[in-house]
C-alpha cells in the first residue's frame, strides 16, 4: 500500500457532497497560496522596517514569526496542490 493517497481526491473535504445534486466541495488552496504569499511579503517588510529603523525588537520578532508561519503554510499548500488535490 502506498504512503500517499490517490491523486485528486474528489469529495475528500465533504462527506455529504453529491446528495441532492450538490457538487463536490473543493478546498480553497489557491486562495491560501495568495494569502500565504501576502504573509511572506508582510513579514519580510515588517522585519526590514524594524531592522532599518529604531523600532523595538518585538516588531522584528513578530515579523519573523509571521514570515515563518506564512512560509510553512505556503510549502504545505503547494505540496497539496502538486499532489493533485483540487482547489
Residue pairs with C-beta under 8 A, 6 or more apart in sequence:
4 83
7 83
7 84
8 84
8 85
8 86
9 84
9 85
10 24
10 86
11 17
11 18
11 24
11 25
12 27
12 85
13 25
13 26
13 27
14 24
14 25
16 22
17 23
17 24
17 25
18 24
26 86
26 87
27 80
27 85
27 86
27 87
28 87
29 77
29 80
29 81
29 85
29 86
29 87
30 81
30 87
32 73
32 77
33 74
33 77
33 78
33 81
36 70
36 71
36 73
36 74
36 77
37 70
37 74
38 70
39 66
39 67
39 69
39 70
39 73
40 67
40 70
40 71
40 74
42 63
42 66
42 70
43 63
43 64
43 65
43 66
43 67
43 68
43 69
43 70
44 63
44 67
45 63
46 59
46 60
46 62
46 63
46 66
46 67
47 60
47 63
47 64
47 67
48 63
49 55
49 59
49 63
50 56
50 57
50 59
50 60
50 63
51 60
81 87
